[in-house]
């Protein structure tokens, strides 16, 4: 039985990137109130999930917190929740925040995995993305983390930027591979409604790369990283070996229970999914008044769970179990078609997407819906 995972949303950033649609604020004035509220929220759930084997601090920018604030946060979590003997404990980090002292603090507080938001090693692209760090600072941060003894380093990159050249992207990828990180996430840029980039797109000031360019970037990235020893285990994720796959993220793809604390965080338990208010102020006020800071929830039906399992499974190298499609109209014919098209293979009792199949991950499940 898979153990649950614990996620904490740290909703603070120094600046807001124009492509980001994760919830965050740029004022740090509410950090003390947020910490107080988080402690109250932890008390609500302390006996509901059992023992966690993963803890993930995401954001926002968790490394924006000072040493006392971070120590208090981890104290709250360890005092209220139980963890397995060898939990994966991840902190998302901005290269600007990485110092020898900070990595030593992370180790003292129990973090054994760092996820570093590099995005690009091209100065022009970093300026376009309005990242605070330079390419030089990103590489210095990688070196600091490596020399501090961390072996479980994940690096986040972004491709498919408006006007991006494949040779520039490959130069970033080659330099990152040269550092031999345990994990690489390569996210295709999506321009979400409500972001500054969305407004620029609507105004014609930037142009999306188009499906064929996106396809070319994806296939090039996957082939290069697999040729260099990485396992492409989920559409956007590559790992050096099985043990360096993100234990926490895998829980989302497998419908394993998880608890999310903080504004906008999501939770899942026994088919029930709920999510918190997308407001630091609203979150704090709800908990100050003794109320759960939940914005809404949904109880999934068996069919919804099955369909989600298909959508999530076709995004991973684990694929989906064949029994998930049994009894759906035309499933045998659809399965034959996707196999002959080179989109999936059969391995035992599982349907495994190929690299080309990953590109069709959103449409493959529709072939097996009731």
C-alpha atoms as a printed R data frame, in Angstrom:
    type eleno elety resid chain resno       x      y       z
1   ATOM     1    CA   UNK     A     1   0.000  0.000   0.000
2   ATOM     2    CA   UNK     A     2   1.467  3.372  -1.053
3   ATOM     3    CA   UNK     A     3   1.881  5.860   1.767
4   ATOM     4    CA   UNK     A     4   0.357  9.350   1.415
5   ATOM     5    CA   UNK     A     5   2.296 12.488   0.514
6   ATOM     6    CA   UNK     A     6   2.309 15.919   2.158
7   ATOM     7    CA   UNK     A     7   2.498 19.121   0.112
8   ATOM     8    CA   UNK     A     8   2.937 22.631   1.541
9   ATOM     9    CA   UNK     A     9   2.291 25.658  -0.644
10  ATOM    10    CA   UNK     A    10   4.566 28.593   0.165
11  ATOM    11    CA   UNK     A    11   2.735 31.412  -1.665
12  ATOM    12    CA   UNK     A    12   5.465 34.066  -1.667
13  ATOM    13    CA   UNK     A    13   7.781 35.304  -4.437
14  ATOM    14    CA   UNK     A    14  10.060 38.312  -4.764
15  ATOM    15    CA   UNK     A    15   8.766 38.900  -8.281
16  ATOM    16    CA   UNK     A    16   6.012 37.281 -10.350
17  ATOM    17    CA   UNK     A    17   7.086 35.587 -13.593
18  ATOM    18    CA   UNK     A    18   4.848 36.588 -16.535
19  ATOM    19    CA   UNK     A    19   4.104 32.972 -17.528
20  ATOM    20    CA   UNK     A    20   3.268 31.649 -14.056
21  ATOM    21    CA   UNK     A    21  -0.321 30.862 -13.070
22  ATOM    22    CA   UNK     A    22   0.504 29.240  -9.719
23  ATOM    23    CA   UNK     A    23  -0.879 31.266  -6.842
24  ATOM    24    CA   UNK     A    24   1.654 33.591  -5.188
25  ATOM    25    CA   UNK     A    25   2.038 37.136  -3.868
26  ATOM    26    CA   UNK     A    26   5.097 39.383  -3.901
27  ATOM    27    CA   UNK     A    27   4.628 40.944  -0.463
28  ATOM    28    CA   UNK     A    28   6.238 39.117   2.469
29  ATOM    29    CA   UNK     A    29   4.258 41.021   5.107
30  ATOM    30    CA   UNK     A    30   1.832 38.115   5.587
31  ATOM    31    CA   UNK     A    31   4.490 35.431   6.182
32  ATOM    32    CA   UNK     A    32   4.026 35.451  10.019
33  ATOM    33    CA   UNK     A    33   0.213 35.250   9.716
34  ATOM    34    CA   UNK     A    34   0.542 32.501   7.082
35  ATOM    35    CA   UNK     A    35   2.777 30.465   9.394
36  ATOM    36    CA   UNK     A    36   0.288 30.851  12.258
37  ATOM    37    CA   UNK     A    37  -2.553 29.776   9.967
38  ATOM    38    CA   UNK     A    38  -0.568 26.816   8.623
39  ATOM    39    CA   UNK     A    39  -0.033 25.595  12.180
40  ATOM    40    CA   UNK     A    40  -3.808 25.728  12.766
41  ATOM    41    CA   UNK     A    41  -4.485 23.881   9.512
42  ATOM    42    CA   UNK     A    42  -1.970 21.158  10.423
43  ATOM    43    CA   UNK     A    43  -3.883 20.556  13.677
44  ATOM    44    CA   UNK     A    44  -7.070 19.898  11.688
45  ATOM    45    CA   UNK     A    45  -5.511 17.067   9.664
46  ATOM    46    CA   UNK     A    46  -2.919 15.651  12.029
47  ATOM    47    CA   UNK     A    47  -4.726 12.319  12.556
48  ATOM    48    CA   UNK     A    48  -6.393 11.827   9.153
49  ATOM    49    CA   UNK     A    49  -3.654 10.598   6.826
50  ATOM    50    CA   UNK     A    50  -1.383  8.270   8.783
51  ATOM    51    CA   UNK     A    51   2.352  8.251   8.060
52  ATOM    52    CA   UNK     A    52   3.726 10.225   5.095
53  ATOM    53    CA   UNK     A    53   6.735  9.102   3.058
54  ATOM    54    CA   UNK     A    54   7.106 12.312   1.055
55  ATOM    55    CA   UNK     A    55   7.058 16.002   1.901
56  ATOM    56    CA   UNK     A    56   7.207 18.641  -0.821
57  ATOM    57    CA   UNK     A    57   7.580 22.386  -0.253
58  ATOM    58    CA   UNK     A    58   6.422 24.161  -3.397
59  ATOM    59    CA   UNK     A    59   5.343 27.607  -4.359
60  ATOM    60    CA   UNK     A    60   5.801 30.364  -4.880
61  ATOM    61    CA   UNK     A    61   9.384 30.295  -3.758
62  ATOM    62    CA   UNK     A    62   9.947 28.304  -0.543
63  ATOM    63    CA   UNK     A    63  13.599 29.403  -0.393
64  ATOM    64    CA   UNK     A    64  12.440 33.003   0.035
65  ATOM    65    CA   UNK     A    65  11.745 32.165   3.692
66  ATOM    66    CA   UNK     A    66  14.348 33.150   6.271
67  ATOM    67    CA   UNK     A    67  16.130 30.493   8.322
68  ATOM    68    CA   UNK     A    68  13.917 31.027  11.393
69  ATOM    69    CA   UNK     A    69  10.727 30.923   9.313
70  ATOM    70    CA   UNK     A    70  11.805 27.765   7.519
71  ATOM    71    CA   UNK     A    71  12.842 26.126  10.786
72  ATOM    72    CA   UNK     A    72   9.495 27.023  12.359
73  ATOM    73    CA   UNK     A    73   7.608 25.623   9.365
74  ATOM    74    CA   UNK     A    74   9.465 22.310   9.482
75  ATOM    75    CA   UNK     A    75   8.962 22.164  13.247
76  ATOM    76    CA   UNK     A    76   5.199 22.530  12.777
77  ATOM    77    CA   UNK     A    77   5.169 19.704  10.227
78  ATOM    78    CA   UNK     A    78   7.311 17.292  12.219
79  ATOM    79    CA   UNK     A    79   5.398 17.983  15.440
80  ATOM    80    CA   UNK     A    80   1.979 17.358  13.886
81  ATOM    81    CA   UNK     A    81   2.588 14.583  11.362
82  ATOM    82    CA   UNK     A    82   4.376 11.257  11.354
83  ATOM    83    CA   UNK     A    83   6.785 10.235   8.597
84  ATOM    84    CA   UNK     A    84   8.251  6.949   7.410
85  ATOM    85    CA   UNK     A    85  11.851  6.053   8.177
86  ATOM    86    CA   UNK     A    86  13.188  7.316   4.850
87  ATOM    87    CA   UNK     A    87  10.901 10.081   3.586
88  ATOM    88    CA   UNK     A    88  11.680 12.028   0.430
89  ATOM    89    CA   UNK     A    89  11.769 15.670   1.571
90  ATOM    90    CA   UNK     A    90  11.927 18.179  -1.289
91  ATOM    91    CA   UNK     A    91  12.250 21.937  -1.395
92  ATOM    92    CA   UNK     A    92  11.768 23.978  -4.563
93  ATOM    93    CA   UNK     A    93  14.585 26.492  -4.856
94  ATOM    94    CA   UNK     A    94  15.419 29.609  -6.829
95  ATOM    95    CA   UNK     A    95  19.083 29.852  -7.931
96  ATOM    96    CA   UNK     A    96  19.304 33.357  -6.438
97  ATOM    97    CA   UNK     A    97  18.635 31.955  -2.968
98  ATOM    98    CA   UNK     A    98  21.287 29.223  -3.005
99  ATOM    99    CA   UNK     A    99  24.333 29.686  -0.767
100 ATOM   100    CA   UNK     A   100  26.546 27.274   1.175
101 ATOM   101    CA   UNK     A   101  24.850 28.419   4.374
102 ATOM   102    CA   UNK     A   102  21.372 27.860   2.924
103 ATOM   103    CA   UNK     A   103  22.135 24.335   1.679
104 ATOM   104    CA   UNK     A   104  23.598 23.498   5.103
105 ATOM   105    CA   UNK     A   105  20.350 24.757   6.657
106 ATOM   106    CA   UNK     A   106  18.306 22.583   4.289
107 ATOM   107    CA   UNK     A   107  20.281 19.531   5.361
108 ATOM   108    CA   UNK     A   108  19.910 20.386   9.066
109 ATOM   109    CA   UNK     A   109  16.135 20.710   8.617
110 ATOM   110    CA   UNK     A   110  15.841 17.297   6.935
111 ATOM   111    CA   UNK     A   111  15.647 18.135   3.227
112 ATOM   112    CA   UNK     A   112  17.242 15.446   1.078
113 ATOM   113    CA   UNK     A   113  16.073 16.610  -2.358
114 ATOM   114    CA   UNK     A   114  16.320 20.016  -4.043
115 ATOM   115    CA   UNK     A   115  14.283 21.000  -7.100
116 ATOM   116    CA   UNK     A   116  16.059 23.956  -8.713
117 ATOM   117    CA   UNK     A   117  14.092 26.283 -11.015
118 ATOM   118    CA   UNK     A   118  16.665 27.083 -13.706
119 ATOM   119    CA   UNK     A   119  14.331 27.275 -16.774
120 ATOM   120    CA   UNK     A   120  17.127 28.295 -19.175
121 ATOM   121    CA   UNK     A   121  20.866 28.923 -19.395
122 ATOM   122    CA   UNK     A   122  20.441 31.507 -22.149
123 ATOM   123    CA   UNK     A   123  20.606 35.123 -20.976
124 ATOM   124    CA   UNK     A   124  18.174 36.420 -23.596
125 ATOM   125    CA   UNK     A   125  15.594 33.783 -22.640
126 ATOM   126    CA   UNK     A   126  16.038 34.457 -18.924
127 ATOM   127    CA   UNK     A   127  15.390 38.157 -19.508
128 ATOM   128    CA   UNK     A   128  12.304 37.322 -21.589
129 ATOM   129    CA   UNK     A   129  11.028 35.069 -18.780
130 ATOM   130    CA   UNK     A   130  11.849 37.850 -16.292
131 ATOM   131    CA   UNK     A   131  13.791 35.437 -14.103
132 ATOM   132    CA   UNK     A   132  15.830 37.075 -11.343
133 ATOM   133    CA   UNK     A   133  18.907 34.896 -11.870
134 ATOM   134    CA   UNK     A   134  21.470 34.893 -14.647
135 ATOM   135    CA   UNK     A   135  22.827 31.782 -16.377
136 ATOM   136    CA   UNK     A   136  26.073 32.228 -14.415
137 ATOM   137    CA   UNK     A   137  24.165 32.368 -11.121
138 ATOM   138    CA   UNK     A   138  22.201 29.230 -12.038
139 ATOM   139    CA   UNK     A   139  25.384 27.291 -12.751
140 ATOM   140    CA   UNK     A   140  26.995 28.593  -9.552
141 ATOM   141    CA   UNK     A   141  23.915 27.385  -7.616
142 ATOM   142    CA   UNK     A   142  24.215 23.916  -9.184
143 ATOM   143    CA   UNK     A   143  27.888 23.767  -8.151
144 ATOM   144    CA   UNK     A   144  27.103 24.876  -4.587
145 ATOM   145    CA   UNK     A   145  24.435 22.177  -4.269
146 ATOM   146    CA   UNK     A   146  26.761 19.513  -5.689
147 ATOM   147    CA   UNK     A   147  29.695 20.431  -3.453
148 ATOM   148    CA   UNK     A   148  27.407 20.502  -0.411
149 ATOM   149    CA   UNK     A   149  26.908 16.758  -0.809
150 ATOM   150    CA   UNK     A   150  23.406 16.711  -2.275
151 ATOM   151    CA   UNK     A   151  23.091 13.844  -4.742
152 ATOM   152    CA   UNK     A   152  19.333 14.114  -5.290
153 ATOM   153    CA   UNK     A   153  19.161 17.314  -7.330
154 ATOM   154    CA   UNK     A   154  16.333 17.978  -9.748
155 ATOM   155    CA   UNK     A   155  16.556 20.777 -12.330
156 ATOM   156    CA   UNK     A   156  13.503 22.387 -13.942
157 ATOM   157    CA   UNK     A   157  13.769 23.672 -17.513
158 ATOM   158    CA   UNK     A   158  11.295 25.242 -19.944
159 ATOM   159    CA   UNK     A   159  11.106 24.911 -23.723
160 ATOM   160    CA   UNK     A   160   8.745 25.996 -26.493
161 ATOM   161    CA   UNK     A   161   9.177 29.693 -25.705
162 ATOM   162    CA   UNK     A   162   7.927 32.162 -28.323
163 ATOM   163    CA   UNK     A   163  10.629 32.489 -30.970
164 ATOM   164    CA   UNK     A   164  12.895 29.917 -29.293
165 ATOM   165    CA   UNK     A   165  15.548 28.342 -31.495
166 ATOM   166    CA   UNK     A   166  16.144 24.588 -31.177
167 ATOM   167    CA   UNK     A   167  19.928 25.064 -31.109
168 ATOM   168    CA   UNK     A   168  19.636 27.454 -28.127
169 ATOM   169    CA   UNK     A   169  17.421 24.973 -26.267
170 ATOM   170    CA   UNK     A   170  19.833 22.115 -26.973
171 ATOM   171    CA   UNK     A   171  22.763 24.201 -25.721
172 ATOM   172    CA   UNK     A   172  20.962 24.612 -22.367
173 ATOM   173    CA   UNK     A   173  20.099 20.915 -22.272
174 ATOM   174    CA   UNK     A   174  23.676 19.813 -23.015
175 ATOM   175    CA   UNK     A   175  25.095 22.048 -20.280
176 ATOM   176    CA   UNK     A   176  22.572 20.756 -17.755
177 ATOM   177    CA   UNK     A   177  23.281 17.115 -18.653
178 ATOM   178    CA   UNK     A   178  26.968 17.893 -18.141
179 ATOM   179    CA   UNK     A   179  26.205 18.465 -14.456
180 ATOM   180    CA   UNK     A   180  24.632 14.992 -14.272
181 ATOM   181    CA   UNK     A   181  21.627 15.909 -12.077
182 ATOM   182    CA   UNK     A   182  19.583 13.030 -10.685
183 ATOM   183    CA   UNK     A   183  16.386 14.407 -12.215
184 ATOM   184    CA   UNK     A   184  15.440 16.805 -15.028
185 ATOM   185    CA   UNK     A   185  11.968 18.248 -15.625
186 ATOM   186    CA   UNK     A   186  11.388 19.760 -19.070
187 ATOM   187    CA   UNK     A   187   8.130 21.682 -19.190
188 ATOM   188    CA   UNK     A   188   6.649 22.902 -22.421
189 ATOM   189    CA   UNK     A   189   5.606 26.516 -21.929
190 ATOM   190    CA   UNK     A   190   1.863 26.908 -21.656
191 ATOM   191    CA   UNK     A   191   0.460 30.416 -21.778
192 ATOM   192    CA   UNK     A   192  -2.442 30.451 -19.334
193 ATOM   193    CA   UNK     A   193  -5.312 32.905 -19.265
194 ATOM   194    CA   UNK     A   194  -4.831 35.654 -16.694
195 ATOM   195    CA   UNK     A   195  -1.031 35.803 -17.037
196 ATOM   196    CA   UNK     A   196   0.844 38.767 -18.567
197 ATOM   197    CA   UNK     A   197   2.068 36.508 -21.388
198 ATOM   198    CA   UNK     A   198  -1.562 35.701 -22.246
199 ATOM   199    CA   UNK     A   199  -2.292 39.402 -22.705
200 ATOM   200    CA   UNK     A   200   0.826 39.746 -24.869
201 ATOM   201    CA   UNK     A   201  -0.280 36.780 -26.963
202 ATOM   202    CA   UNK     A   202  -3.743 38.270 -27.487
203 ATOM   203    CA   UNK     A   203  -2.188 41.578 -28.499
204 ATOM   204    CA   UNK     A   204   0.113 39.875 -31.013
205 ATOM   205    CA   UNK     A   205   3.266 40.941 -29.158
206 ATOM   206    CA   UNK     A   206   4.418 37.314 -28.838
207 ATOM   207    CA   UNK     A   207   3.586 34.211 -30.865
208 ATOM   208    CA   UNK     A   208   3.124 30.636 -29.653
209 ATOM   209    CA   UNK     A   209   5.388 28.134 -31.466
210 ATOM   210    CA   UNK     A   210   2.567 26.018 -32.948
211 ATOM   211    CA   UNK     A   211   1.881 22.273 -32.739
212 ATOM   212    CA   UNK     A   212   4.573 21.108 -35.158
213 ATOM   213    CA   UNK     A   213   7.309 23.118 -33.423
214 ATOM   214    CA   UNK     A   214   6.127 21.888 -30.019
215 ATOM   215    CA   UNK     A   215   6.194 18.304 -31.326
216 ATOM   216    CA   UNK     A   216   9.734 18.754 -32.683
217 ATOM   217    CA   UNK     A   217  10.988 20.192 -29.361
218 ATOM   218    CA   UNK     A   218   9.398 17.339 -27.399
219 ATOM   219    CA   UNK     A   219  10.817 14.528 -29.581
220 ATOM   220    CA   UNK     A   220  14.266 16.135 -29.678
221 ATOM   221    CA   UNK     A   221  14.316 16.558 -25.880
222 ATOM   222    CA   UNK     A   222  13.137 13.024 -25.135
223 ATOM   223    CA   UNK     A   223  15.564 11.392 -27.579
224 ATOM   224    CA   UNK     A   224  18.556 13.401 -26.351
225 ATOM   225    CA   UNK     A   225  17.953 12.753 -22.655
226 ATOM   226    CA   UNK     A   226  17.289  9.035 -23.152
227 ATOM   227    CA   UNK     A   227  20.474  8.755 -25.248
228 ATOM   228    CA   UNK     A   228  22.288 10.305 -22.273
229 ATOM   229    CA   UNK     A   229  21.026  7.804 -19.718
230 ATOM   230    CA   UNK     A   230  17.802  9.362 -18.450
231 ATOM   231    CA   UNK     A   231  14.539  7.431 -18.128
232 ATOM   232    CA   UNK     A   232  11.586  9.343 -19.612
233 ATOM   233    CA   UNK     A   233   9.129  8.185 -16.942
234 ATOM   234    CA   UNK     A   234   6.460 10.913 -17.321
235 ATOM   235    CA   UNK     A   235   5.741 13.365 -20.138
236 ATOM   236    CA   UNK     A   236   7.774 16.173 -18.545
237 ATOM   237    CA   UNK     A   237  10.073 14.188 -16.253
238 ATOM   238    CA   UNK     A   238  13.349 12.318 -16.648
239 ATOM   239    CA   UNK     A   239  15.318 10.443 -13.975
240 ATOM   240    CA   UNK     A   240  18.805  8.945 -13.837
241 ATOM   241    CA   UNK     A   241  17.432  5.854 -12.085
242 ATOM   242    CA   UNK     A   242  14.262  4.564 -10.489
243 ATOM   243    CA   UNK     A   243  15.142  5.806  -7.006
244 ATOM   244    CA   UNK     A   244  15.544  9.397  -8.219
245 ATOM   245    CA   UNK     A   245  12.079  9.600  -9.763
246 ATOM   246    CA   UNK     A   246   9.963 12.109  -7.833
247 ATOM   247    CA   UNK     A   247   8.305  9.904  -5.231
248 ATOM   248    CA   UNK     A   248   5.931 12.711  -4.340
249 ATOM   249    CA   UNK     A   249   4.716 13.532  -7.855
250 ATOM   250    CA   UNK     A   250   4.128  9.865  -8.633
251 ATOM   251    CA   UNK     A   251   1.423  9.889  -5.936
252 ATOM   252    CA   UNK     A   252  -0.636 12.376  -7.962
253 ATOM   253    CA   UNK     A   253  -0.454 10.161 -11.041
254 ATOM   254    CA   UNK     A   254  -1.474  7.026  -9.120
255 ATOM   255    CA   UNK     A   255  -4.367  8.490  -7.088
256 ATOM   256    CA   UNK     A   256  -2.450  7.893  -3.851
257 ATOM   257    CA   UNK     A   257  -3.809 10.037  -0.962
258 ATOM   258    CA   UNK     A   258  -2.095 13.377  -0.420
259 ATOM   259    CA   UNK     A   259  -2.623 16.346   1.863
260 ATOM   260    CA   UNK     A   260  -2.039 19.905   0.727
261 ATOM   261    CA   UNK     A   261  -1.553 22.711   3.233
262 ATOM   262    CA   UNK     A   262  -1.562 26.423   2.433
263 ATOM   263    CA   UNK     A   263  -3.500 28.729   0.086
264 ATOM   264    CA   UNK     A   264  -4.644 27.041  -3.174
265 ATOM   265    CA   UNK     A   265  -3.257 23.630  -2.105
266 ATOM   266    CA   UNK     A   266  -5.172 20.504  -3.201
267 ATOM   267    CA   UNK     A   267  -5.811 17.320  -1.213
268 ATOM   268    CA   UNK     A   268  -7.146 13.860  -2.084
269 ATOM   269    CA   UNK     A   269  -8.435 11.084   0.196
270 ATOM   270    CA   UNK     A   270 -10.813  8.171  -0.451
271 ATOM   271    CA   UNK     A   271 -12.144  9.623  -3.697
272 ATOM   272    CA   UNK     A   272 -12.703 13.085  -2.225
273 ATOM   273    CA   UNK     A   273 -10.703 15.984  -3.646
274 ATOM   274    CA   UNK     A   274 -10.723 19.421  -2.055
275 ATOM   275    CA   UNK     A   275  -8.785 22.632  -2.558
276 ATOM   276    CA   UNK     A   276  -8.048 25.666  -0.425
277 ATOM   277    CA   UNK     A   277  -8.864 29.324  -0.949
278 ATOM   278    CA   UNK     A   278  -6.593 31.021  -3.489
279 ATOM   279    CA   UNK     A   279  -5.839 33.940  -1.181
280 ATOM   280    CA   UNK     A   280  -3.312 34.307   1.650
281 ATOM   281    CA   UNK     A   281  -5.593 36.777   3.395
282 ATOM   282    CA   UNK     A   282  -8.719 34.618   3.000
283 ATOM   283    CA   UNK     A   283  -6.798 31.508   4.075
284 ATOM   284    CA   UNK     A   284  -5.514 33.199   7.238
285 ATOM   285    CA   UNK     A   285  -8.906 34.710   8.121
286 ATOM   286    CA   UNK     A   286 -10.722 31.375   7.746
287 ATOM   287    CA   UNK     A   287  -8.321 29.615  10.101
288 ATOM   288    CA   UNK     A   288  -8.339 32.564  12.532
289 ATOM   289    CA   UNK     A   289 -12.116 32.021  12.777
290 ATOM   290    CA   UNK     A   290 -11.714 28.276  13.344
291 ATOM   291    CA   UNK     A   291 -12.918 27.314   9.840
292 ATOM   292    CA   UNK     A   292 -11.246 25.040   7.317
293 ATOM   293    CA   UNK     A   293  -9.895 27.235   4.483
294 ATOM   294    CA   UNK     A   294 -11.525 25.058   1.815
295 ATOM   295    CA   UNK     A   295 -12.840 26.760  -1.315
296 ATOM   296    CA   UNK     A   296 -14.578 23.709  -2.802
297 ATOM   297    CA   UNK     A   297 -14.517 19.918  -3.109
298 ATOM   298    CA   UNK     A   298 -15.691 17.073  -5.319
299 ATOM   299    CA   UNK     A   299 -16.458 13.414  -4.628
300 ATOM   300    CA   UNK     A   300 -15.241 11.394  -7.593
301 ATOM   301    CA   UNK     A   301 -17.435  8.627  -8.993
302 ATOM   302    CA   UNK     A   302 -15.915  5.273  -9.974
303 ATOM   303    CA   UNK     A   303 -16.110  6.305 -13.635
304 ATOM   304    CA   UNK     A   304 -14.370  9.624 -12.932
305 ATOM   305    CA   UNK     A   305 -11.579  7.792 -11.106
306 ATOM   306    CA   UNK     A   306 -11.245  5.384 -14.061
307 ATOM   307    CA   UNK     A   307 -11.071  8.202 -16.612
308 ATOM   308    CA   UNK     A   308  -8.563 10.146 -14.509
309 ATOM   309    CA   UNK     A   309  -6.480  6.979 -14.182
310 ATOM   310    CA   UNK     A   310  -6.431  6.742 -17.989
311 ATOM   311    CA   UNK     A   311  -5.518 10.416 -18.455
312 ATOM   312    CA   UNK     A   312  -2.781 10.233 -15.808
313 ATOM   313    CA   UNK     A   313  -1.540  6.767 -16.795
314 ATOM   314    CA   UNK     A   314  -1.054  7.613 -20.474
315 ATOM   315    CA   UNK     A   315   1.271 10.418 -19.317
316 ATOM   316    CA   UNK     A   316   3.617  7.941 -17.616
317 ATOM   317    CA   UNK     A   317   5.941  5.118 -18.620
318 ATOM   318    CA   UNK     A   318   3.924  2.843 -16.293
319 ATOM   319    CA   UNK     A   319   0.966  3.239 -18.632
320 ATOM   320    CA   UNK     A   320  -2.462  1.911 -17.690
321 ATOM   321    CA   UNK     A   321  -3.802 -1.491 -16.701
322 ATOM   322    CA   UNK     A   322  -5.734 -3.244 -19.446
323 ATOM   323    CA   UNK     A   323  -8.665 -3.849 -17.096
324 ATOM   324    CA   UNK     A   324  -9.312 -0.073 -17.097
325 ATOM   325    CA   UNK     A   325 -10.500 -0.268 -20.712
326 ATOM   326    CA   UNK     A   326 -12.354 -3.580 -20.574
327 ATOM   327    CA   UNK     A   327 -16.040 -3.274 -21.390
328 ATOM   328    CA   UNK     A   328 -15.766  0.097 -23.118
329 ATOM   329    CA   UNK     A   329 -17.311  0.220 -26.628
330 ATOM   330    CA   UNK     A   330 -14.774 -0.524 -29.371
331 ATOM   331    CA   UNK     A   331 -11.872 -0.912 -26.925
332 ATOM   332    CA   UNK     A   332 -10.304 -3.904 -28.750
333 ATOM   333    CA   UNK     A   333 -10.351 -2.069 -32.090
334 ATOM   334    CA   UNK     A   334  -9.016  1.158 -30.508
335 ATOM   335    CA   UNK     A   335  -6.201 -0.762 -28.836
336 ATOM   336    CA   UNK     A   336  -5.238 -2.415 -32.128
337 ATOM   337    CA   UNK     A   337  -5.217  0.968 -33.852
338 ATOM   338    CA   UNK     A   338  -2.987  2.717 -31.323
339 ATOM   339    CA   UNK     A   339  -0.572 -0.233 -31.349
340 ATOM   340    CA   UNK     A   340  -0.351 -0.315 -35.153
341 ATOM   341    CA   UNK     A   341   0.169  3.467 -35.153
342 ATOM   342    CA   UNK     A   342   3.140  3.026 -32.808
343 ATOM   343    CA   UNK     A   343   1.484  4.972 -29.986
344 ATOM   344    CA   UNK     A   344   1.547  2.186 -27.385
345 ATOM   345    CA   UNK     A   345   2.859 -1.297 -26.660
346 ATOM   346    CA   UNK     A   346   1.488 -4.099 -24.494
347 ATOM   347    CA   UNK     A   347   3.685 -5.298 -21.639
348 ATOM   348    CA   UNK     A   348   2.008 -7.929 -19.495
349 ATOM   349    CA   UNK     A   349  -1.262 -6.507 -18.229
350 ATOM   350    CA   UNK     A   350  -0.364 -2.891 -19.050
351 ATOM   351    CA   UNK     A   351  -0.711 -0.567 -22.050
352 ATOM   352    CA   UNK     A   352   2.500  1.481 -22.240
353 ATOM   353    CA   UNK     A   353   2.648  4.712 -24.285
354 ATOM   354    CA   UNK     A   354   5.613  5.197 -26.606
355 ATOM   355    CA   UNK     A   355   7.399  8.509 -27.073
356 ATOM   356    CA   UNK     A   356   4.959  9.283 -29.916
357 ATOM   357    CA   UNK     A   357   2.140  8.119 -27.634
358 ATOM   358    CA   UNK     A   358   3.127 10.714 -25.033
359 ATOM   359    CA   UNK     A   359   2.327 13.360 -27.643
360 ATOM   360    CA   UNK     A   360  -1.220 11.964 -27.829
361 ATOM   361    CA   UNK     A   361  -1.652 11.485 -24.067
362 ATOM   362    CA   UNK     A   362  -4.658 13.810 -23.823
363 ATOM   363    CA   UNK     A   363  -6.570 12.133 -26.662
364 ATOM   364    CA   UNK     A   364  -5.786  8.430 -26.094
365 ATOM   365    CA   UNK     A   365  -8.095  8.133 -23.028
366 ATOM   366    CA   UNK     A   366 -11.018  9.445 -25.104
367 ATOM   367    CA   UNK     A   367 -10.857  6.232 -27.167
368 ATOM   368    CA   UNK     A   368 -11.805  4.265 -24.061
369 ATOM   369    CA   UNK     A   369 -14.549  6.394 -22.507
370 ATOM   370    CA   UNK     A   370 -18.044  4.968 -22.005
